[in-house]
């Protein structure tokens, strides 16, 4: 049996399970604490930083008053926050007052850092430049000595620490008179922190694990070893993750405000040796591959000594040094201008300058000191490269100290800041001093940039071996940039961002490193007030201004930006009208939408069951003119700009990522107001003014900062945002977690000039995030809309009108039964009505129709099951193939009707034998019509045909590559895509039992190979110059790479993820592979110039496109299949260049 308590080094008994209260929704904490104690929890974990100690106290009091427990039965823990690191007893007193207690059982140091106790916020003080206001000379050991004194006061029974690494803990133990009772750390199988756990066990320090499940949307729930242990134990993965810590001898904190989940979290099970071996092997594998995941790491800018965080490396030191140098160079440049000209280009606030330089200097000095301490503690020697970097950093710090000292001697007169700056320029320095300082700073900058290149190569190391082309390309571009003395620092950042994009999703720890590095390097001086309008005024040449606008908008645009929005059906006539009415008058439970639009509240949440019409409602409210009418009351004469985004989890990476959201919002807002481009992208605009060049897409960090600038500097402009499908966000694509996304979108809606509407399914993360926002649950409000829909579609059918006339009572009963069974799920109603219309066509009577309704399950997924069960056995293999082709089609590429026809019908022989020639109109029409009818009869509406939303202008652009095989918007038969009826269809098909569905029919069908065939045939038969070669090549390589990854796993009918119990090597049966693949490539590459001219209507356009075909760029393209895709891209491109450069 799993232990329920652990003995601490001071003799106290600590419960093995506790309730955590971090990030719990305001207003729900008290009830959660009371419920936890009611059901047997004995440990409650709180903290001053969480901002909810008062609610924790209310919950404790309610539990004590109700007789669920006595005070002495409950182990209460709280923590000292960083702003009280120099006022320890005061920090404890404030917590005791909020909790309503005389003592706590344990008081912990929250982080081994200090923050300004006199800053602009009691919990999170910030400097004028937005950074945390840190005490860089803070000694955490001194704080611990003050903690020891608390034991004599009776206000706490024990003391401990949180977030201490092994190096920090060793330093504390050297001076400690009292050994910490506990060390509370982030801990889970993806972050074992074995080094510090072993040290704690050795020193008798008990470990408390927080974030035991990883994070919101954590991959641990689906990790194969966790699932395997859960199946062995007959419990949920969550229970396994909690029990794992108790088995390691640690206390574990489970967080929830849901009473049922609070109860279920108590089901700790005993983990045997085999269970722990499975999980430990998993952890060791992650550690060896460098794929451990730390979800909690605040931006203090401090190296805490954790081995998984690279930000304390020499690269991080370089970033801090470069940041100080950038501040200093810009200030010295201003001083130089004032010295010689009497003025500078922009305003300079000396107070902000002094603060920025002083803070950056202290930060750098602190890093230097900690590096030396860590070196001494580990008894290790610094290598030559690191010594050189440390010397550079010391030189930068020396200059920073001098500048800060000089500035401190000047009394800043806010009414005459120019006079003060002249005092610095002429009173403190002479011309030679200025010139010497400037030269030294530029020299240091050049050398630091070189050190960055060296360290980038060193850190990439083994990771670069996995994707050498992408990393090498990025590094070589940085090296080239380094040689160009005129290159701005921010251009270097953009090149590093290219490496970040290559590393995205697969190299999480590297991405974290570069994000931290960017924070250091990407330091446009905050000592300068933004002045976008003077920049705009310099665009006297309309041609230059148009170039800037077009180039920047183009850098933000991506092909799938509006795909999801365009695929959403318009609301049915007259439905959703209730949204603009008074809820009280309607007697319905929703928060007034009109009051939200007119008032100051920043966020509104729309939620509901799958298929209830959330996305349709979002599109409706955005387009309805009444929305703008009510928003104008809030805008009060200010200009109103709108932007929308629709997450789509089966779409491209951009459609399901935070990055895609930010780029889309920027593109749509700046397209409406191009004159705001210099506000968002001042440096890019300035660079484009001087240079007629193309630029890459902004990095995620740069894009986010640009959007923040747009919102925060344009106070006379108000912004209305609609963001749909938050639950379709994919944390793996963004290399982050759901909480990061929620923090981002809520930060927008908290601004006074931003109002946002969000929509998602009612998952716990979103319920907690939007608990304090007005909201509505759509499935509770659409009864009348559903009745109207049925009336319009069903009751107006001629046959139904006859039945209504003959048997009005039962006909009306039929309609009522549909409405009652729908439970507000519009999609279910649509499918049922479609079934009834089929019955009316077959002359079903009222009883027959009622029987249809009664036989259909009310659950959407069960309904899909019934629909598939009605597919005739003769069609089932074809149905399985069609559904699998659409399901396994890559998210980054839409599939056309023609593409699906090719994928279903093509064989290896037809791929080889098909000539390189444009497809004819008659063939197009025949194949479109055939596929349309096959989808209706085989898939019964689960797959739909929808028109493409690309414009011909977009498709004809040589610089915009739609990742799609829909390439002719003028032709109905080419201008159509296939897609699932609804997201829930994809979810239903995930893990579907295709063996049972196809009644044991064996097949060697390989969807990836068929999609590869389809891409080849599209390439051989397309007939317009509007599309480029390489998107199709990229698709072909992706299919081939995915196929390579699955070639060792035989599969059942149409299911590449399911292993056949009687293995048939499907890949070798259907795919002759390398020799035949070359035959395909050679046949295409041997097409004559005349064939190419005939195939494409615009030879000139495509020859230019071929000329611009950059194999290195193609090979470095981000992709999820890594080495396999790179290999296929190389081969395909070699095929395209064969036969003396004829190409395809």
PELINDA-V109437 format. One line per field, one symbol per residue. ss: DSSP state (a for helix, b for strand, c for the rest). phi: phi as a letter, one per 40 degrees, with the letter a starting at -180 (. if undefined). burial: + if it has 24 or more other C-alpha atoms within 12 Angstrom, else -. A space follows every 10 residues. Layout:
BEGIN
ss = ???
phi = ???
burial = ???
END
This chain:
BEGIN
ss = ccccbbbccc ccbbbcbbbb ccccccccaa aaaaaaaacc ccbbbccaaa ccaaaaaaaa aaaaaccccc aaacbbbbbb caaacccaaa aaaaaaaaac cccbcbbbbc ccccbccccc cccccbcccc cbcbccccca aaaaaaaaaa cccccbccbb bbcccaaaaa aaaaaccccc cbbbbbcbcc bccaaaaaaa aaaccbbbbb ccccccccaa aacaaaaaaa aaacccaaaa aaaaaaaccc bbbbbcccaa aaaacccccc ccaaaaaaaa aaaaaaaacc cccccccccc ccccccccca aacaaaaaaa aaaaaaaaaa aaaaaaaaaa accccccbca aaaaaaaaaa aaaaaaaaaa aaaaaaaacc cccaaaaaaa aaaaaaaaaa aaaaaaaacc ccccccaaaa aaaaaaaacc aaaaaaaaaa aaaaaaaaaa aaaaaaaaaa aaaaaacaaa aaaaaaaaaa aaacccccaa aaaaaaaaaa aaaccccaaa aaaaaaaaaa accccccbcc caaaaaaccc caaaaaaaaa aaaaaacccc ccaaaaaccc ccccccaaaa ccaaaacccc ccaaaaaacc ccbbbbbccc cccaaaaaaa aaacaaaaaa aaaaacccbb bbbbbbcccc ccaaaacaaa aaaaaaaaaa aacaaaaaaa caaaaaaaaa ccccccccca aaaaaaaaaa aaacccbbbb bbbbcaaacc aaaacccaaa aaaaaaaaac cccbbbbbbb cccaaaaaac cccbbbbaaa ccaaaaaaaa aaaaaccaaa aaaaaacaaa aaaaaaaaaa aacccaaaaa aaaaaaaaaa accccaaaaa aaaaacccca aaaaaaaaac ccaaaaaaaa aaaaaaaacc cccbbbaaaa aaaaaccaaa aaaccccccc aaaaaaaaaa aaaaaaaaac ccbbbbbccc caaaaacccc cccbcccccc cccccbbbbb ccaaaaaaac cccaaaaccc ccccccaaaa aaaaaaaaaa acccccccaa aaaaaaaaaa aaaaaacccc bcccccccbc cccccaaaaa cccaaaaaaa aaaaacccaa aaaaacccaa aaaaaaaccc aaaaaccccc caaaaaaaaa aaaaaaaaaa accc
phi = .ccbabcccb gccbdcbbcc bcgccdgbcd cccccccdch cbbbbbadcc gbcccdcccc ccccccgcab dccbcbbabc cccbcbbccc cccccccccg bcabcabbcc acbbbdcbcc acbbcbcdcg ccccccccbc cccccccdcc cccgcacaba bbfccccccc ccccbccbcd cabcbcaadc acfcdccccc cccgbccbcb fccgadgccc cbcdcccccd cccgbcdccc cccdccccgb cbbbbabccc cdccccccbc ccccdccccc cccccccccg bcbbcbadcc gbccgcccbc cccccccccc ccccccdccc cccccccccc bgabcbcbcc ccdccccccc cccccccccc ccccccccfb cccccccccc cccccccccd cccccccccb cccccacccc cccccbccbb dccccccccc cccccdccdc cccccccccc fcccccbccc cccccccccc cdccccccdc cccccccccc cccdgcbdcc cdccdccdcc ccbccccbcc accdcccccc cdcccccccc cccccccbcc dbdccccccc ccdgcgccdc bcdcccgbca cdcccccccc ccbbbbbicd gchccccccc ccccccccdc cccccfgccb bbababcacc ccdccbbccc dcccccdccc ccbdccdccc bccccccccc bcbcbccdcd cccccccccc ccccccbbbb bbbbgdcccb dcccfabdcc cccccccccc ccbbbbbbba cccddccccb ccbcaabccc bbdccccccc cccccccdcc ccccccaccc cccdcccccc ccfgcccccd cccdcccccc ccgccdcccc cdcccccccc ccccdcdccc cddccccccc cccccccccc ccbcbccccc cdccccbdcc ccccccaccc cccdcccccc cdccccccbf gcbbbbccbc ccccccccbb bccabcbbcc bdcbcabbac dadccccccc gcccdcccfg ccaccbcccc ccdccccccc bcbbccbccc ccdccdcccc cccdcbccbc acdfbcbbcc cbdbcdcccc bcgccccccc ccccccdcdc dccccbcbcc cccccccccb ccccccccac bfcccdcccd ccccccbcff gcgc
burial = -+++++-++- --++++++++ ++++++++++ ++++++++++ ++++++++++ ++++++++++ +++----++- +--+++++++ +++++++++- ++++++-++- +-++++++++ +++++++--- --+++++++- ++++++++++ ++++++++++ +---++++++ ++++++++++ +++--+-+++ ++++++++++ ++++-++-++ +-++++++++ ++++++++++ +-+-++++++ ----++++++ ++++++++++ +++++++++- -+++++++++ +---++-+++ -++--++--+ ++++++---+ ++++++++++ ++++++++++ ++++++++++ +++++++++- ---+-+++++ ++++++++++ ++++++++++ +--+------ ----++-+++ ++++++++++ +-++-++--+ -+----++++ ++++++-++- ---+--++-+ ++-+++++++ +++++++-++ --++-+++++ +++++++++- ++-----+++ ++++++++++ ++++++++++ ++++++++++ ++++++++-+ ++--++--+- ---++-++++ ++++++++++ +++++-++-- ++--++++++ ---------+ ++++++++++ ++++++++++ ++++++++++ ++----++-+ ++-++----+ ++++++++++ ++++++++++ ++++++++++ +-++++++++ +++++++++- ----++++++ ++++++++++ ++++--++++ ++++++++++ ++++++++++ ++-+++++++ ++++++++++ ++++++++++ +-++++++++ ++++++++++ +-+++---++ --++------ ++-+++++++ ++++++++++ +++++++-++ ----++--++ -++--+++++ +-+++-+++- +---++++++ ++++++++++ ++++++++++ ++++++++-- ++-++++++- ---+--++-- ++-++-++++ ++++++++++ ---+++-+++ +++++++++- --++++++++ ++++++-++- -++++-++-- -+++++++++ ++++++++++ ++++++++++ ++++++++++ ++++-++-++ +++++++-++ ----+++--+ +-----++-+ +++++++--- +++-++---- +++-++--+- ++++++++++ ++++++++++ +++++++--- -+++
END
